[in-house]
Amino acid sequence: MQITLKLFATFRNGRFKVAQQELPEGTDVRAVVLSLGLTEEEIGIVMLNGRHGELDSKLANGDTLSLFPLVGGG
């Protein structure tokens, strides 16, 4: 299956903004996160097709996955 993967803020450093990814059927968000060299703890927001998603959300052909890092500040 093919998805569109969008990275935001610091996740773009040394990576990309938007990419098409070919993945096996049944892949979940967690597997994509780990394949990028990220940890679950670094993920602030998961958006799947413009709606809130979870790390265990299963991906389907044509999905758009957006990953945002945790943001700190004071």
N, C-alpha and C positions, 0 to 999 in steps of 0.2 A: 504494500500500500504506500501511497505517497501523501505526505503532510507538508504544510508550510510551517516553519518554525521561526518565530520572531523573538529576538533577544533585546532586552532593554537595559539602559544604564551601564553599570560596570560589567555586566555579562557580555557586552559587546567587545570589551577590551581583548584584543588578540583573537577574536572570533569573527562574527558577522552580525549584521542587523537582521537580515531575512534570508532564509535558505529553504530550498526544497529538500526534503529528506525521504529516502526510500527506507521503509521499515517493515519487519515481518508482521503479519496479521497477529493481533492480540497484544501488541506492545502497549505498555502503559506509560504514563508521564514519568514515573520514577526512572524507568529504563533510559529514557531520553536524557533526563537530568544527569544521571550517572555517566552516560556516554560522552557528555560534554566536559567531564572532569569536575563537575559541581557536586556539592553535597546537599542532602535534603535540608540541612540547617540553613543553607544560604538562600533558599527559595522563600521569597516574601509572598508573591501572588502568582497563581497559575490561572490563566484564562484559556478556555477551550471554546473556540468558535464564539468569542465575545462574551462568554459567561464564565462565572467562577468555576474552576475545576479543582481537582485534588490530585495528589501524587499517584493515587491508585486508579485514577480515571483511565479507562481503556481508550485508545485512539482508533479512529476509523479512517478509511481512505477519504482524502479531501479535507480533513480537519485542519484548522489553523490553531496552533499551540503558541501562546505567548508566555514568556517567563520573565518575571520581575524579581530583582534581588530585594532582600530586606534593606530598609532605609533607616539609618540612625540620624540622630540630631537632637538638638535640644533647644 
